[in-house]
Each structure stands twice: as structure tokens, then as C-alpha cells.
Amino acid sequence: MDRPGARSGLVLTAADGAIEVAWTVPAGTDTDGFGYQVDWKLADDEWGGASDQSALVDGSDSSYTITGLTNNRTYDVQVSAFNDGGSSAGVGVSATPLATAT
């Protein structure tokens, strides 16, 4: 089995203390043994630093919401796909959660 290609159409939507991460699932993707890894960190930190966190997402899903974030701090987010053949290169973007106006 070949490793999956990099994801496309990565979109981040900032919310109060959260960032919704959405991506395009290529048509015809076999989701058996397939998934996504979503990684995030504070933009000021290096990858592999203290603020790094990650989540594994089922291959049939096309979004994940990162919660528990600090508003007005910028986060780098990266999504990679994986299957039994390996992992794709990560695709990354940044976003800043903002408090909801009251």
C-alpha cells in the first residue's frame, strides 16, 4: 500500500478558545486503516516543544475541533494523513482563537 498524499483544502476557523480544522478528503479514499493526525502548538514555540499536542482522527472524518486554547494567542496547526503504507507530509496553517463578544 502506498502512503497517502498531502491533504488539500486545509481551512481553520477560529472560535472562542477553539479552532476548527477542516480538510478535503479525496474522492475514492479507502478509509480502512486510514486516518489523520492533527498537531498543534503555540506559534512562538518550536515543533517538539512543550506546547505540542496532537489528536488522531478517523479517516472518514474531514474536520476536528481543537478546544481548550488560549484566546488571542496564535497557534500553528498541521494535518497529515496516514495509512498502513506510512504518513503524508504535514500541511500547516496558523489561527488565533478569539473571545466571543458579549
N, C-alpha and C positions, 0 to 999 in steps of 0.2 A: 504494500500500500504506500502510495506517495504521501509525503507530508502536505498539509493544506497550504494554499497561498495566503498572502496577507489579506486582511479584511479591508473592505472599502466602505465608503459612506459613513464613516465614524462621525457621530454627532453627539455633543454634550449639551445638556440643558441644565442650567444652574437653578437651584431652588433653595429654600431656607434650610441650611445645614445639610444639604444633599446635592448630588449631581446625578442626573440620569444619563447613562451611557447607552447609545443605540448604534447599531451597525447593520449592514446589509448582509443577509445570508444568501450566498449564491444559489441560483435555481439549480435544482437537482442534487443538492448536497445530501449525501448519505449521513444521517445523524447517528448511526450506530457506531459507538466508540469515538464519537466526535464531540468536542466541547470548546469552550472559550476560557481563557484566563484573563481576568481584568485586574490590572495592577494600578495602584495609585500611591502618590506621595505628595508631600508639600513641595511646591515648586522650588523653594530655597534649598532643599536637601538633594543629595546625590541619590541615584538609584542604589539600593543596597544599604541605605541609611536607616535610622531609627524610625522614620515616619512611613516607610514602605508597608503596604498592606496589599492583599490580593484575595480574589474570590474565584472559584471555578463555577462556570455557568453551563447548563445543559446545551448541547448542540442545536436543539430545536428552538431555543430562545434567541431573540435578537435585541435584547436590552437587559440592563442591570442597573439598579439604583444603589449608589454608594451613599450611606447615611452616616450620621454622627460626625459630620465635618464641621470645622470652624468657619463661620461666615466671615467674609472679607479677607480670606486667605486663598491664594491661588494654589490649585492642585494640578499636577501633571497626571494624566490618565493614559494608560496603554492597554490595548486589547490584542491578544494573539489567539489564533485558533490552534487546536491540537487534535490529533487522531493517533491511531496505532503506528503511523509512519513517522511521527515527530511533531514539531511545532513550527508554526509560521513565524516570520519576523513580526515584531510588535508594531502596531500603528498607534501613534500617540498624539494627543492634543491637550490643551490646558483649559481650565474653567475656574471661576470663583463663585462659591455659594454666597447668596445674599439674603439678608433677613427680609421677611415679608413685611410690607408696610402695614402699620396698624392705624 
